[in-house]
């Protein structure tokens, strides 16, 4: 089943709510802000006001100089929260997997909803119309196979936009953009990237991942994955416990492969990365899932549940290897491999015996984590991973 995520971003939310409540404001530059004399700042600006250069977080005094004809209104947060709840109620009619990320944004996992609403773009159109009919507000919707791309897509055509962004569109659509435009990159990170010559998202996507890890530590690999449009973060409804989350890593090969040794080395590398993230987050997990995407782009997953929770690469790899061997055949070329651990629980350290092999492995693993934190991910590498041919793309 194809994965489809929608990111719904309300257009100039606070200002738009004010226009719904007072239709006389239609077409006028509306600016929701704090008082200039109290060093207030702009909370929201309508698109008419933005043409004057007014932006969120701008001092109110400056906004008044830029747009003297603007309608300046105090924020009414209780009213905006009421409208936000009305919007969320509409979204939840399409799928229970709705995760609000702010008062005016939400992610929806609509995978498998095609039978009810049609393809994801059609669903997006229906959703936008429902929000408009029931609240009077417009929203911009990004449609993509993951959260990152859905978020990027929703900002490509505003206001009232609907944009589909597939993984194969990333080089054409995102790579020419400044590296600052990549969701999740702040000002300091962007400055560090520019300092090493990475000016566009494409520059970041093509930069050797090993050098990024050396420069940024664990975050370097995540930067590289994001620039290549890769993200496996799940959509979780508000209030869902952290234990239902998963930790995962996946990689796309530069060339499709059916080499069993290379595939198993990759599984080991992925298990190692997942285990490291589990330890860094203070979790252990019971369910190990392997994801395989074949050269014809068909995707399959298999899961196995352990008798005990773990954060050790050895346990995760053994389970992943068993699951992988169940549904892979030697004649099948593989494009992508992924490993995930779910059914998480907090890591409650229990005392082990002197000769407990798991306790010894955990001590060694944490020592390796400390070395990698200081010197980079590849400063310590498993011997079996040293004889690999080429590093996968992602």
N, C-alpha and C positions, 0 to 999 in steps of 0.2 A: 504494500500500500504506500503510495507516494505521500510524503510529508509536506503539508502546506500550512504556513503560518501567515496570519494577517497582523499588521501593525496599524492600529487606528489612532490617528493624531488629529484631535479637534483643531479647527482653524481659528487662530487668535481667540482662544476660548473665552477669557473673561470679557473682552471687548464684544465678542459675538453674543454672549449672554445678555449684555446690556442692550444691544440692538434688538434682540428678541423681545425684551421687556419694554422697550421704548422704540417702536417702529419709526418715530420721527428722526432717529439717529441714522437711519439707513443712508448709506452713501457718504456719510461724514467721517472725518478722522477722529476716532474715539481712542482715548488713552486712559487706561486704568492705572492709577499711581498713588503714591503717597504725597503729602503736601510739600511744595518746594521749600517753604520756610523751615520745615523740619528735616531738610536734607533727604526728602523722600526719593524713591526711585520708581521707574516704570515697571509695572507688573505685566502689562499686556498692551499691545498697540494693534489697532485694526490695520488691514492692508492699505487703506487710504492714508493712515498716519505713517506707515512705513515708507511710503513714497517720499516723505519729507526727511527720511533718515532716522526716524524714531525707532528705537529698539528696546527690548526688554533689558532691565538692569541699568538703563541709562538714568542719570540724575533727572528728576522732574524739571529742575530749572533749565537744563539744557534742552529737554524735549519742548518746553514752552518757547524757547528761542527758535528752535528749528520749525516748529509748527504752531505759530500763534493762533491760527484759526481752529485749532483742535478743541475737542470737547474733553475736558479733563474731569475724570470721575474717581471718587474714592473706591477702593476695593470692598466688595461685599462677599466675603469668603463663605459665609453660611449659604448664601444663594448659589454660589458656584458649586459648592459641594452637593446641593440638591440636584442641580442639573447634571453633575457628574454621575450621581446615582441613577438618574433617569436614563442616561446614555448606557451605563453598564447593564441596566435591566434589558435594554434592547439587544445588546450584544450577547447576553446570556441566552437569548432565544435561539441563537444560531449554534451554540456549542457550550457545554458546561466548562470547557477549558479556556477560561478568560482570566488573564492576569493583569490587573491594573498596574502600571509602572509609575504613574503620577496622576494628578487630578484630571488631566486632559489626554492621557495616552493609555493604551492597553494592547496587549498581545492576545491573539486568539489562535488556538490550534484547531484547524478545521479539517484535518486529515480524515478522509473517509466520509465527508459530508456531501460528496458529489451527487450521491443518489437522491438527496433531499433538495439541494439547492442548485445543482449544476456545477460546472467547473468553477475553480476558485475566483476567476475574474467575474463571472456571473454572480457568484455569491457576494463578492465585494460590492457590485452595483446594487444588489437587493438590500444589503446592509446599509449602504450609504443613504438610500432612499428611505429606509425605515427610520434611521436616526433623524433625517431631515423632517419627515412627516410628523414624528412624535415629539421633537424638541425644537424644531425650527432652526437647528444648527447644521452646519456643513462640517465634514471631516475629510481628511486625506488618508487614503488607505494604501499600504504597501503589501503586495502579495509575493511571497517567496518561499523557498524550501526550508528556510531557517530564520531565526529571530533577527540575526544581524542584518541579513539582506532585506528582510521585511521592514526593519527600521530605516535602513538607507533608502529603500524604495519609496516610503511614504513622504520623504522630504524632496523627492525629485520633481514632483508636480504639485505645487500648492498655489492657491487653495483649491479645495474641492477636487483633488486629484485621485486617480486610481492607476497604480503602476505595478506591472509585473516585472520582477527581476529574478531571472534564473541564474544558476551557477555559471552557465556558459555565456551569460551576458556580462559577467564581471570585467573581463579584460576591456571590452568596448565601452562600457558605461562608467565603471568606477576607476579603472586604472589611470585615466588622464587627470583625475581630480587631485587637488592638493592633499597631502597626507593628513592635514588638519581635519579634512572632511570625513575621515573614517571614524565611525561611531566608536567611542571608548578611548580615543586618543585626546588627551588634554594638552594644554599649552606647553607644559614643560617637556612632555614626551615628544611632541611635535618638534620642539626646538632641538632636542637631542638627535632626532632623526635627520633633521635638515643639516645638522652639524657634521654628519657622516655622509652627506650627499644624497639623502633620500628625500626628495622633494615631493614626489607624487605617490599615490597609492600603488601605482604600478612599479615604481622604484622599490618600494617596500616588499611587494609581492615577489619580485625577482631576486631580491638580495639573499645571499646564502643564509639559511636558517641558523647554521652553526655560529656565524659571526654575530647574528642578532642575539643568540643565547649568551654569547660571550659578553656582549655589551649590556643586555638587559636582564640576564638571568632567566628564570622560568618564564617571565613575561615576554621574552623575545620570541618564543615559539608561538605564543598566543597572538602577538602582533602579526607574525607571518601568516598564521592561519586566517586571521581576520582580513588581511589584505587580499587573500585568495578566496574570500567569500565563505570560509568554513566556520561553522558554529553548530554545536550540538546541544546548546542549552535548552532544557525543556520549558514548556509553558505550564506554570503551576498556579491554580486558582488561589485567591487570597485565603489565608488561613491554613493552607495545606502544610503539613508538618515537613520539616527538613529531612526527616528520615525517608520520605518518599522520593527524594531527589536521587540523581545518579551522578557519578563521576565517570567521564568517558574521554577517550581519545580515538581519533581515526586518522588515516593517512591515505592519500591517493598516489598510486605509483606513477612514475614518469612514463612507464610503458606497461601495459597489461602483462601479467605474468602468470604462469602455471607452475613455476619452480617451487616444489614443496618445501625445500630447505629455506628458500628466501621468504616464503609466506610464513613459515613457523618462526624464523628470526624476527620478522616484523611483528608477529603476535607477542613475542617475548618483549620487544621494545615497547609496544603499546601497553602491555601489562605493567612494565616497569614504570612508565609515566603515570598510569592510573594509580598505582600503589603510592607513588610519591605524592600525588595530589591528595589522596585519602589521608596520608599521614600529616600533611601540612594543614588539613582542615580538621584534624582530630576525629576522623570517622573510620569505621570499618564497615564492610558490606558483606552480604550473604549471597547475592544473586549476580552471576557473571553472564554477560550477554556478548555474543560475537555478531558483528554485522559484516556482511560480504556483499559487495556490488560487483557483478560480473561485467564482462566486456560489452554485453548487450544492454547494460544499464539496469537490468533486473536486480532487485535487492532482496536479500533474505536475512533473517536474524534467528539465532538459536540461543536459548538461555539454560543455565543450570544453577541450582541452588545448593550452596555448601551447607554442611552440618554445623559450621561455626563461622562467625563473622571474621573477616581478615583484612589486613592492609599490607599484605606481603605479596610481592611480585610473583614469587614462586607458586603460591596457591592460586593466584589469579591466572597465571599462564597455564598451569596444569588444567584448570577448568576450561579455559578458553580453547586450549588445544583439543580437548575432548569434544567440545561442542563443534569446533570447526571441522573435525574429521568426520562428524556425522553427516554433513551435507555438502562437503566439497568433494569433487571428483577430479582426478588428475588431468582430464582433458579440458577442464573449465578454466579459462583465463580470468584473472581477477584484476579489477580496476581499483577497488578500494577495500580496505580492511578497517574495522573498528572494534574496540573492546570497551565495554561499560560495566561498572559495578553499581548495583542499586540495592534496595532494601537495606538502607544505611542505618547505623546506630552510632551513638557517641562512643569514642574509644575510652573504655573504662579499664585502666591498667590493672591487671591482676598479677600477683606475684607468681613467678614460675620457679620450677626447681632448677638446681644448678645445671642439670643436663637436659633441660627442656629445649629441643631444637628450635621451636618457634620463637621462644624468648631470645635465643642467641641470634637468630636471623633478624629479629626486630632490632636488636641493639646494633648489629652490623648495618642494617638498612638506614637507621637514623644517623649513624656516623657518616655514611655515604651522602645522605641528604645534606649534612652540614658542610661537607667538602664541596658539593655541587652548588650550594647556596653561595659559597665564597668564590669559587673558581670557575663556575659554569657547568652546564649540564653534561658536557662531554669530558670533563676532567677525570671522571671515573666511569668506565664503560665495561659492561660484561664482555668476557672474552669471546663468547659466541657471536657478539655483534660486531667484532672487529673485522671479520672477513666478508662483510656484506659487499655487494657490487657497487651500488649507488644508493644514495639516500632518496627516499620517496619525495614526491613534490611537497606534500603537506605534513 
